[in-house]
Structures are given as C-alpha cells and as structure tokens.
C-alpha cells in the first residue's frame, strides 16, 4: 500500500483550503452510519460544506468498528467532516443538537424509519420549526407498500434484479461494491443541491428522500427497457447476448487475462489490422456489428487463439496504439499502484484509525480542472466537539462541565486507533 508523503499531504490540504469551494458556508448536520448516509455527507463535505457528524458518546459510530468487508467503510466515507459526540438521550445533549440544527442549512439521516422522530429530530418537527431547513432522509424504500421494511444493499439487489443480472444463471450474485448505498448517497446529495437552489428563489427548505431500492431499479432500468423493446427477458450478464461482437476477457500467453472491446465497425478494422487478421476485416459477412454478433461462434475461437499467443502487456500496448478499448483484470488492492491514480489530485490522503497514512480515491469529478481534496482528515470520535460548542456560544467551563458529566465526549486522536481496534 502506498503512503502519501508528508509534504504531499500538507500541499493537498493547503490547495484545497485555498480554493473557494462551491458549498463553502453551507452547514450540514449528519446523523448517519454505514455507507449511504455517510456518502451523501462525503460528497457535500468534499465540495466545501461544513459537515458535522453527530456520534454517540464514548465509542462513537459503530461503523468505525466493522470487521471484514466493512472495515474500510468509515475511512472511505468520512473525510472532510467534523465530529461531535453527544448523548442524545439526555435533555442537555438533545438541546445542544437542536441548537446546532437551528443554525444549519441541511440535516441528513439514514437511520430506521421513525428513529429520530421520537427525539423531536424528525423532518416534520424540525421543518415546522425551521422553514428554511432542508431535511434529507436516506431510506431503504421511498413511498409505497415496502416503505417500512428494513433494507440493505444486498436485499435490494436480490429483490430488484441486479443480483440476478450479475451472477450466472441460477446463481444470483451481489455486485462487488456497495453500488446502491453509494449511488443512493449521491442522489441524496443531488437532491440537496437542487433544494438549496430552490431555496434561493423561494426562501423555503423542503424534505428530500433517497431510496436504496429505487436506486437499484434505476440501475436495472436498462434491462427492463430491453424487455419492453424486444419482448425477451434480459439474460444474466454472464449468459447474455452482448450488444457487441467482441466484448470479452481473453487468456494471454503469460497465463494472465485482458479485456478487449470492439464496439464500432471502424474499431473492427483497427483490431483486425493490429492483430494480423486482415481476412476477417475483408469478409463481407462480418462487415457490421450486428453481423458479427450473430457470427461469433465462427470467428471468436480464432481471436482467442491469436491473443493467446501474446503476453498481456503486449496486447495492451497494441490496443493502446490502435485506440481500442482494453483493460487488465485488476484487484482493488493493486490499484494503489495504478499510474493514473498516482496523478496529482486523483487520490485523497487520509490517516487510518491505526495512525497509518494512506490515500483513497477523490470524488470522480474536476472543478476548473482540480479534483476536490482534503480539508479535514478522518475525525476521531468527538474530536471537534469543543470547537463546535464554542461556536454555539458555550464557554470553556461549560464545555468542561458537559464533558465531565458525559453529555459530550472526545476521544484523544492519538488513542483513536488503539481504542477503536
């Protein structure tokens, strides 16, 4: 795993801080855990919003301690946020949070339906008290018969057709990343941005909801439309009839694999020329992509034989020179050494809970040619509590008293890794 150099981290923070980011001045109070809610806050925070993450006193967000496939959740989705650890079950803690919300532009939450309503932190109560507030709930389902169900990314992938499309026939398989959680958080951020724009015109906030299941259905809509257009149900991706004749993973001479795509007729000519099969390029029965799709059984064995004679690196070099789509088959952990991700700004430096420095992908967009970067490292539990409470007008003695009585708490950043392990 590559580690960012200390000077690089300082430079990245300085460059990001020096820029007037689009959401500078927008305050977001975030009640979230896992992936969907934190992703929304990540997008807003990377774009300059002051995102204050509300965590339970003591150990904080349970996501910090997830093992296995969840071990990277907190580190990925919680940079550029401030942490306030507060006891919402106490009257004083709840009053502090409500006071914080009174000066906020946005509240986000992704807890079970009704969880925050019991504490007077639901959309109805807060929006009635603060008409300019934008309240965003990220849930398993939007309005409808399922809206009170509990959902997970895997649940909606199974019930919404995505797992069916990903696995081979008879073996539904979830996608290899939290695609619905991440995209659901992104759509929530889009809704918040739209609501902020509308508030400029009307002076009023609104309630935004983003749904995990509905996001899944947006992803599989193309397969629903395929059925509507053709009258035939879409086959799972491993068994599908591809829209393109050459869109495959090929074995190579060095016992590796490479993906090559040929998606236009001009690319077919380039491919045949590059790999020495001009007779196929001249075959009138293979002149168009639809013809080639129906003739795959005739020519694909030969293409596999041709590429099997070359090392992966040589195939990639030929494809790059010819302008053909290609890709090595790569594990996520290998991406730390990817040359493109090593380009300045492509990765954001963060400090992991154990104190190790690493870098993770930035938002996939550029603003005036610059990728949004790091302003705030991953927060320790309650790390920013004193400064946030000071901004609310509390004095040092009041903050010390609240801390001593456990209304708020702060984990020493130097001990965060040891305590969270």
Phi and psi in degrees as a GROMACS rama.xvg file:
@    title "Ramachandran Plot"
@    xaxis  label "Phi"
@    yaxis  label "Psi"
@TYPE xy
-78.3493  147  UNK-2
-118.229  132.302  UNK-3
-66.1875  139.796  UNK-4
-67.5712  147.359  UNK-5
-55.3717  -42.1858  UNK-6
-63.7723  -35.5041  UNK-7
-64.4133  -39.2429  UNK-8
-64.8379  -44.6744  UNK-9
-62.2904  -43.338  UNK-10
-63.3901  -43.4224  UNK-11
-61.2764  -44.0926  UNK-12
-66.7629  -39.3281  UNK-13
-65.3253  -43.0997  UNK-14
-64.4063  -42.5172  UNK-15
-67.6104  -42.2501  UNK-16
-66.4642  -31.6058  UNK-17
-74.1515  -21.4309  UNK-18
-86.0394  144.79  UNK-19
-83.7176  95.0178  UNK-20
-71.7898  152.159  UNK-21
-57.8397  -34.9105  UNK-22
-101.784  17.0126  UNK-23
-57.4681  132.903  UNK-24
95.2595  -10.9801  UNK-25
-89.3226  127.048  UNK-26
-106.049  130.652  UNK-27
-120.891  128.947  UNK-28
-103.821  119.455  UNK-29
-111.471  121.587  UNK-30
-107.99  100.317  UNK-31
-154.684  163.815  UNK-32
-154.686  174.604  UNK-33
63.3814  -122.545  UNK-34
-121.648  -46.7916  UNK-35
-62.0646  -53.2724  UNK-36
-64.8135  -48.0077  UNK-37
-60.4744  -31.2434  UNK-38
-63.3598  -41.7973  UNK-39
-58.7731  -47.3926  UNK-40
-64.4956  -35.5621  UNK-41
-60.548  -47.1786  UNK-42
-60.5444  -47.4256  UNK-43
-65.3011  -41.3794  UNK-44
-66.4514  -43.1972  UNK-45
-61.7752  -29.4819  UNK-46
-87.8522  6.26622  UNK-47
112.348  -7.22734  UNK-48
-68.9802  151.523  UNK-49
-86.8141  98.1337  UNK-50
-97.4747  118.045  UNK-51
-105.658  113.596  UNK-52
-88.1562  118.596  UNK-53
-87.9664  122.212  UNK-54
-124.253  156.58  UNK-55
-65.395  148.299  UNK-56
-62.5601  156.578  UNK-57
88.7862  -112.179  UNK-58
-82.2006  -12.8731  UNK-59
77.9742  -158.448  UNK-60
-56.8054  126.78  UNK-61
-60.5886  -22.5068  UNK-62
-61.2386  -25.2075  UNK-63
-60.6409  -23.6146  UNK-64
-114.027  14.9091  UNK-65
-69.1811  139.837  UNK-66
-94.8  -178.251  UNK-67
54.7562  -130.654  UNK-68
-67.5342  -13.7437  UNK-69
-94.4237  0.905584  UNK-70
-63.4478  -24.279  UNK-71
-97.901  -1.16703  UNK-72
-58.806  -54.0372  UNK-73
-62.7851  -43.5341  UNK-74
-64.8318  -30.1002  UNK-75
-79.8734  -37.8732  UNK-76
-113.575  16.2129  UNK-77
-131.801  19.2989  UNK-78
-73.9639  167.158  UNK-79
55.0788  38.1714  UNK-80
-133.542  154.562  UNK-81
-106.139  144.809  UNK-82
-109.443  130.851  UNK-83
-122.825  113.57  UNK-84
-96.0924  119.176  UNK-85
-144.025  146.209  UNK-86
-86.8213  100.362  UNK-87
-74.9402  -10.319  UNK-88
-82.1991  -12.7438  UNK-89
-93.2104  147.067  UNK-90
-61.6819  -39.6297  UNK-91
-67.8331  -41.9662  UNK-92
-64.2203  -42.9221  UNK-93
-63.9869  -39.8789  UNK-94
-64.3073  -37.9573  UNK-95
-62.7774  -44.0025  UNK-96
-67.3921  -39.8506  UNK-97
-64.3654  -35.1446  UNK-98
-66.3527  -38.4243  UNK-99
-65.3023  -42.149  UNK-100
-65.4006  -31.25  UNK-101
-59.6059  -26.5186  UNK-102
-104.426  12.6463  UNK-103
-98.9381  160.269  UNK-104
-94.9865  -32.987  UNK-105
-139.319  140.734  UNK-106
-119.93  133.168  UNK-107
-122.654  147.31  UNK-108
-154.769  145.586  UNK-109
-136.597  40.1321  UNK-110
-92.6576  174.581  UNK-111
-59.3959  151.361  UNK-112
-54.3818  130.057  UNK-113
86.8249  -6.80843  UNK-114
-61.4509  -42.4764  UNK-115
-85.5425  -20.4096  UNK-116
-60.8798  -35.5743  UNK-117
-62.6343  -22.7401  UNK-118
-103.782  10.8298  UNK-119
74.4372  20.3117  UNK-120
-111.642  15.4428  UNK-121
-79.3048  170.698  UNK-122
-62.668  -43.3582  UNK-123
-61.487  -47.8993  UNK-124
-68.3442  -46.4423  UNK-125
-70.8664  -39.2678  UNK-126
-71.8242  -29.1163  UNK-127
-67.8676  -35.9475  UNK-128
-81.3655  -30.5983  UNK-129
-129.064  86.719  UNK-130
-60.6189  -22.1202  UNK-131
-87.0889  -4.32571  UNK-132
-73.2618  138.25  UNK-133
-103.043  120.096  UNK-134
-114.46  118.777  UNK-135
-117.056  119.033  UNK-136
-106.335  131.348  UNK-137
-110.5  112.974  UNK-138
-126.001  173.422  UNK-139
-70.3136  -38.4745  UNK-140
-140.458  145.346  UNK-141
-81.8656  -171.043  UNK-142
-57.833  131.203  UNK-143
153.367  -175.109  UNK-144
-59.0681  -25.2074  UNK-145
-95.62  0.257309  UNK-146
-63.169  -17.3963  UNK-147
-98.5662  1.37531  UNK-148
-74.0244  155.653  UNK-149
-88.1582  133.791  UNK-150
-128.282  153.159  UNK-151
-131.485  164.834  UNK-152
-54.19  -45.0819  UNK-153
-64.7967  -37.1358  UNK-154
-59.9794  -50.3966  UNK-155
-72.8807  -27.6364  UNK-156
-65.7505  -39.1786  UNK-157
-70.1045  -45.8221  UNK-158
-81.4249  -18.0478  UNK-159
-105.677  10.7526  UNK-160
92.6103  -12.2929  UNK-161
-71.4616  -41.4488  UNK-162
-63.8724  -37.7684  UNK-163
-61.0315  -40.7272  UNK-164
-75.0635  -26.0309  UNK-165
-82.1953  -40.9918  UNK-166
-86.7969  166.424  UNK-167
-68.1696  164.808  UNK-168
-52.377  130.4  UNK-169
80.8753  -0.635393  UNK-170
-132.671  74.4377  UNK-171
-56.9364  139.047  UNK-172
-140.302  125.979  UNK-173
-67.4387  152.184  UNK-174
-61.6203  154.11  UNK-175
-80.2558  15.7915  UNK-176
-150.732  168.069  UNK-177
-80.599  64.7164  UNK-178
-63.6791  -41.4275  UNK-179
-73.0879  -41.2809  UNK-180
-58.5345  -47.6974  UNK-181
-66.9784  -48.1841  UNK-182
-67.8154  -34.4235  UNK-183
-61.1784  -39.5595  UNK-184
-66.1599  -37.014  UNK-185
-67.1434  -42.8311  UNK-186
-64.8588  -35.1923  UNK-187
-61.1725  -43.4743  UNK-188
-62.7386  -39.4935  UNK-189
-61.4247  -43.4932  UNK-190
-62.474  -39.8606  UNK-191
-64.333  -42.8656  UNK-192
-61.5486  -39.9665  UNK-193
-65.0041  -40.6043  UNK-194
-67.1089  -36.8555  UNK-195
-63.1716  -40.8588  UNK-196
-64.8137  -41.7902  UNK-197
-66.3472  -34.8607  UNK-198
-63.8435  -29.6455  UNK-199
-59.438  -34.4871  UNK-200
-84.798  -40.5074  UNK-201
-102.828  -20.6398  UNK-202
78.3569  5.29391  UNK-203
-121.949  146.794  UNK-204
-86.2857  -168.055  UNK-205
-164.826  172.427  UNK-206
-98.5127  128.135  UNK-207
-112.311  139.579  UNK-208
-131.051  136.64  UNK-209
-122.486  134.557  UNK-210
-114.559  135.254  UNK-211
-66.5023  -47.8305  UNK-212
-63.0244  -44.1268  UNK-213
-64.9262  -33.5848  UNK-214
-64.2479  -42.089  UNK-215
-59.0967  -41.6592  UNK-216
-68.9751  -29.9207  UNK-217
-64.6693  -36.9835  UNK-218
-68.1629  -39.34  UNK-219
-93.0795  4.41953  UNK-220
-56.5166  -34.3594  UNK-221
-61.6968  -33.9102  UNK-222
-77.833  -32.6432  UNK-223
-63.7009  -43.9183  UNK-224
-65.1023  -34.4741  UNK-225
-58.9088  -42.6553  UNK-226
-65.5477  -42.081  UNK-227
-62.2722  -36.0252  UNK-228
-79.2202  -42.9351  UNK-229
-99.9505  -20.0918  UNK-230
79.4749  3.46119  UNK-231
-119.04  133.733  UNK-232
-64.8143  140.299  UNK-233
-66.8367  134.486  UNK-234
-81.1514  153.042  UNK-235
-52.6552  147.92  UNK-236
-52.6454  -40.986  UNK-237
-64.9807  -19.3328  UNK-238
-114.753  9.80761  UNK-239
-72.7382  158.975  UNK-240
-89.1839  110.849  UNK-241
-67.2953  152.106  UNK-242
-70.7642  -14.9275  UNK-243
-125.691  145.011  UNK-244
-69.9606  -39.5922  UNK-245
-116.704  105.939  UNK-246
-158.531  66.1868  UNK-247
-140.48  162.867  UNK-248
-95.096  128.654  UNK-249
-114.677  143.557  UNK-250
-78.1015  147.351  UNK-251
-119.463  168.787  UNK-252
-64.744  -27.2814  UNK-253
-94.7684  27.6861  UNK-254
56.5431  38.2635  UNK-255
-117.574  -168.887  UNK-256
-138.745  152.972  UNK-257
-148.044  141.19  UNK-258
-93.9597  136.664  UNK-259
-133.118  134.378  UNK-260
-120.925  139.33  UNK-261
-128.168  103.125  UNK-262
-114.555  1.00944  UNK-263
-136.543  163.963  UNK-264
-67.3611  -34.5277  UNK-265
-69.3975  -35.1738  UNK-266
-65.6674  -33.8157  UNK-267
-60.6027  -43.1612  UNK-268
-63.7959  -42.5657  UNK-269
-64.1147  -42.1501  UNK-270
-61.5326  -49.3613  UNK-271
-61.698  -40.3583  UNK-272
-65.9632  -42.9923  UNK-273
-66.7054  -33.3465  UNK-274
-109.874  16.6896  UNK-275
68.9835  38.9611  UNK-276
-128.561  59.3735  UNK-277
-62.2255  -26.5702  UNK-278
-63.6347  -33.9615  UNK-279
-69.4687  -37.3658  UNK-280
-64.4902  -31.2603  UNK-281
-87.1999  -8.33366  UNK-282
-71.3179  116.597  UNK-283
-64.9546  -22.4253  UNK-284
-78.1102  -5.39438  UNK-285
-120.444  20.3313  UNK-286
-70.9514  -31.7557  UNK-287
-117.737  157.427  UNK-288
-59.5501  -45.8603  UNK-289
-57.7132  -38.701  UNK-290
-62.3252  -42.2376  UNK-291
-69.8478  -35.0375  UNK-292
-58.2905  -42.9261  UNK-293
-78.3565  -13.3966  UNK-294
-109.706  16.3481  UNK-295
-54.8682  -41.2482  UNK-296
-63.1954  -22.6421  UNK-297
-80.4652  -40.574  UNK-298
-111.11  -18.8606  UNK-299
-63.4496  -39.0366  UNK-300
-56.461  -36.0399  UNK-301
-69.2308  -41.2545  UNK-302
-63.0338  -39.8787  UNK-303
-63.3835  -38.3742  UNK-304
-66.1906  -40.6799  UNK-305
-63.8934  -49.3419  UNK-306
-69.8999  -27.0105  UNK-307
-66.2085  -13.9103  UNK-308
-87.0616  -4.346  UNK-309
-120.584  148.323  UNK-310
-68.5478  157.757  UNK-311
-58.1732  -44.5496  UNK-312
-61.2477  -38.8941  UNK-313
-67.1583  -40.7628  UNK-314
-62.6339  -43.931  UNK-315
-64.0457  -38.5717  UNK-316
-64.2773  -43.6922  UNK-317
-63.1015  -45.6547  UNK-318
-63.907  -39.7017  UNK-319
-65.4994  -42.5446  UNK-320
-62.4889  -36.5267  UNK-321
-84.5035  -8.7573  UNK-322
76.6733  28.4249  UNK-323
-95.4089  146.23  UNK-324
-66.8479  132.761  UNK-325
-154.504  162.843  UNK-326
-161.626  136.856  UNK-327
-72.1988  156.902  UNK-328
-91.9223  112.683  UNK-329
-126.309  141.876  UNK-330
-81.2546  152.183  UNK-331
-55.9023  -39.2525  UNK-332
-66.4161  -22.7717  UNK-333
-75.5001  -15.1835  UNK-334
-71.98  -16.0186  UNK-335
-59.5771  -25.8107  UNK-336
-103.633  11.5851  UNK-337
-69.6335  130.757  UNK-338
-59.8385  -37.3763  UNK-339
-68.5959  -38.2143  UNK-340
-73.5687  -13.2078  UNK-341
-82.7732  -7.57262  UNK-342
-65.8348  138.542  UNK-343
-51.5622  128.838  UNK-344
95.0518  -15.3822  UNK-345
-72.3263  -26.7205  UNK-346
-122.282  148.045  UNK-347
-107.918  123.188  UNK-348
-73.3289  133.463  UNK-349
-139.686  158.702  UNK-350
-103.294  120.36  UNK-351
-72.0621  163.827  UNK-352
-55.992  -28.0228  UNK-353
-85.5024  6.28371  UNK-354
90.9409  -6.16434  UNK-355
-73.9204  140.683  UNK-356
-88.1712  137.987  UNK-357
-147.22  -173.271  UNK-358
-142.484  141.067  UNK-359
-128.252  156.978  UNK-360
-57.7998  138.199  UNK-361
-75.3509  171.532  UNK-362
-55.2191  142.43  UNK-363
-81.2075  55.8809  UNK-364
-155.315  160.352  UNK-365
-120.513  140.302  UNK-366
-114.428  111.393  UNK-367
51.7579  41.9481  UNK-368
81.071  6.31841  UNK-369
-122.689  134.824  UNK-370
-80.9362  137.096  UNK-371
-59.9109  135.439  UNK-372
-121.261  -147.531  UNK-373
-96.7775  126.55  UNK-374
-108.343  -39.8163  UNK-375
-131.86  129.705  UNK-376
-69.095  171.548  UNK-377
-55.5022  129.245  UNK-378
-81.4959  143.74  UNK-379
-72.6529  162.528  UNK-380
-59.8038  120.355  UNK-381
68.21  15.9366  UNK-382
-55.4988  -35.4897  UNK-383
-102.609  10.9327  UNK-384
-53.2383  -51.2822  UNK-385
-58.4761  -43.0894  UNK-386
-71.428  -34.6385  UNK-387
-67.3067  -43.4668  UNK-388
-66.2849  -34.6684  UNK-389
-64.3446  -37.0168  UNK-390
-65.5415  -25.6327  UNK-391
-81.6966  -2.29179  UNK-392
98.6906  6.80821  UNK-393
-79.8446  142.499  UNK-394
-88.1983  167.604  UNK-395
-55.0574  -41.4251  UNK-396
-67.3826  -38.2891  UNK-397
-65.2652  -42.6416  UNK-398
-64.2384  -42.2578  UNK-399
-63.1117  -39.5237  UNK-400
-66.4887  -44.5745  UNK-401
-62.4733  -37.4473  UNK-402
-68.9108  -43.6587  UNK-403
-62.4152  -32.7016  UNK-404
-91.7694  2.67876  UNK-405
78.8621  12.7439  UNK-406
-70.3322  -38.5954  UNK-407
-127.572  159.944  UNK-408
-144.482  159.963  UNK-409
-144.043  123.726  UNK-410
-91.4857  127.695  UNK-411
-56.9627  120.429  UNK-412
-54.1529  -28.1933  UNK-413
-71.4563  -21.0553  UNK-414
-104.594  -0.539406  UNK-415
-57.7106  -44.9696  UNK-416
-65.231  -42.5714  UNK-417
-67.5413  -40.5112  UNK-418
-73.6246  -28.9429  UNK-419
-86.3555  -13.2867  UNK-420
